[in-house]
Amino acid sequence: MYRRLRLCSHNGGYEAIPEPPTPLDLGAVRAVLEAQGIPVIDARVMLIASLDPEVTISRAGRLLFKTQDAPTAEKAFGRLRTLLGLPGIEEEGAAGPARG
């Protein structure tokens, strides 16, 4: 599951972090995105996909949406989730250890 989308520490965008870490095959991710007509820059350790908004995808499964607008980030996450078969975001108040 992905933790909820949260504003990055530098307020430059929203991030989704899988927990536990879920490595992604960036080659396979790139192929899926490009098959859908989405331009992708392959920086070897990460992909930069030209979605609305632009999203950086790391090997560890971390997603960084380059927008300060939460609904825009949520919509882009939903699209990636559908295209790539990613797990959902954990629900608020879901049972589990407290984070601090």
N, C-alpha and C positions, 0 to 999 in steps of 0.2 A: 504494500500500500504506500501511497505517497502521503507525506504530511501535508497539511493544508497549504495552500498557496500563501506565501507571506512576503511582505515587502523586504527587499534586501537591506542589509545594514547601511548601504550607501544610498538608499532610496532611488536607485537607478532602474529598478525593475522588480518583478515578482519572481520567486523561485519555488520550485517543487522539488523536494528531496525524497527519494525512495527510502523506506525504512522497513526491513533491512536493505542495505545497498543492493541494487539490482543491476549488474553489469549489462550493457547493451552492446550488440554487435553493430558498430557504427557503419560498416559496409552494407549490412542488410537494411539498416535504417535509411541510409542514403538512397539505396535502390528503391525502397518503397516511396520515399518522398519524391524522388525524381520521376518515378512512374506516374505520380499524380500531378506532374508538371510544376512541382515546387523546386525552385532553384536552391542548391545547397553548395556551400563552400566547405570543403573537407580540409580541416586543419590538422589532420592525423590523430590528434588526441581529443578532438571535439568537432562537431558539425555546427555550422551556422545556417539555419534554414530561413528562407525569405517568406515567412508567414506574415500575417498581420496580427500581432507584431512579430518582429524578428525574434527568433528563439535560438539559444545556444544549447546544444545537447552534448553532455559529457559521456565518456565511457562508463562512468559510475551510475548513469541514469539521471543525474541532476539536470533539471531543465531551468533555464533562465529566460524569462520573457521580458523583452526590453520595452516595458511600458509601466507607467505609474498608475494605470487605470485597472483596478481589480476585475471588473466585468470583462474587459478585453483579454486579460490574462486567462481568466477562467474559460472563455470561449476558445482561445487558442489551445489550452490544455485539453479541452474536450475533443477538439479536432485531432490533435496528436494522439490522444488516447484511442480514438476510433481507428485511425490509420495504422498505428503501431501495435495495437493490442496491449496497451499499458494498463496497469492496475489503477483503480480509482483513488480518490483522496479520502483519507479517513474522516469519518464524521466527527463533528464537534461533540465532545462529551462521550466519545466511545470509550469503552472499558480499556484500561491499560495503565502502565506506570505514568505517574505525573512527570512532567518535564519542567525543568527550572533553570 
